[in-house]
Amino acid sequence: MKRYDLSGIMRAAWGIFRKGVASFSVALRMAWANAKTHNTAKTAAGITEETHTWYGWKELGYEVIHESKALYQAVIADPATKSGTRKAAYFGLSQVHPIGA
């Protein structure tokens, strides 16, 4: 059974809702779809280490090492873009170091 970060999905749904989608239920479906897409892409790439986007690592106090290539990418829903989707690149724990190090 796959485990998902339910709190993270709910935070993502509220963020999507604030970007202006029609209803919270639509935002919640988009957040679930993003979580499933991310999990599928990570599994398909065979990645087991902790991964986040560039911005996700920055929020956690890390920066991606210069010229690191993303371990994998996933197309996720984003209502702020014209097409409604965007490509997110994910970096692993081995590709980051603490900010200021």
For each residue, the residues with C-beta under 8 A, 3 or more apart:
1:
2: 39
3:
4: 8 9 35 39
5: 8 9 35
6: 9 10
7: 10 11
8: 4 5 11 12 35
9: 4 5 6 12 13 28 31 32 35
10: 6 7 13 14 28 31
11: 7 8 14 15
12: 8 9 15 16 31 34 35
13: 9 10 16 17 24 27 28 30 31
14: 10 11 17 18 27
15: 11 12 18 19
16: 12 13 19 21 27 30 31 77 78 79
17: 13 14 21 23 24 27
18: 14 15
19: 15 16 78 79 80
20: 79 80
21: 16 17 26 27 30 79
22: 26
23: 17 26 27
24: 13 17 27 28
25: 28 29
26: 21 22 23 29 30
27: 13 14 16 17 21 23 24 30 31
28: 9 10 13 24 25 31 32
29: 25 26 32 33
30: 13 16 21 26 27 33 34 77 79
31: 9 10 12 13 16 27 28 34 35
32: 9 28 29 35 36
33: 29 30 36 37 76 77
34: 12 30 31 37 38 76 77
35: 4 5 8 9 12 31 32 38 39
36: 32 33 39 40
37: 33 34 40 41 74 75 76
38: 34 35 41 42 74 76 88 90
39: 2 4 35 36 42 43
40: 36 37 43 44 74
41: 37 38 44 45 72 73 74 90
42: 38 39 45 47 51 72 90
43: 39 40 46 47
44: 40 41 72
45: 41 42 71 72
46: 43
47: 42 43 51 71 72 90 92
48:
49: 92 93 94
50: 92 93
51: 42 47 71 72 90 91 92 93
52: 56 57 60 90 91
53: 56 57 88 89 90 91
54: 57 58 64 89 91
55: 58 59
56: 52 53 59 60
57: 52 53 54 60 62 63 64 91 96
58: 54 55 61 62 63 99
59: 55 56
60: 52 56 57
61: 58 98 99
62: 57 58 96 97 98 99
63: 57 58 96 97 98 99
64: 54 57 68 91 95 96
65: 68 95 96 97
66:
67:
68: 64 65 91 95
69:
70: 73 89 90 91
71: 45 47 51 90 91 92 95
72: 41 42 44 45 47 51 89 90
73: 41 70 87 88 89 90
74: 37 38 40 41 87 88 90
75: 37 85 86 87 88
76: 33 34 37 38 85 86 87 88
77: 16 30 33 34 84 85
78: 16 19 81 84 85 86
79: 16 19 20 21 30 84
80: 19 20
81: 78 84 85 86
82:
83: 86
84: 77 78 79 81
85: 75 76 77 78 81
86: 75 76 78 81 83
87: 73 74 75 76
88: 38 53 73 74 75 76
89: 53 54 70 72 73
90: 38 41 42 47 51 52 53 70 71 72 73 74
91: 51 52 53 54 57 64 68 70 71 95 96
92: 47 49 50 51 71 95 96
93: 49 50 51 96
94: 49
95: 64 65 68 71 91 92
96: 57 62 63 64 65 91 92 93
97: 62 63 65 101
98: 61 62 63 101
99: 58 61 62 63
100:
101: 97 98
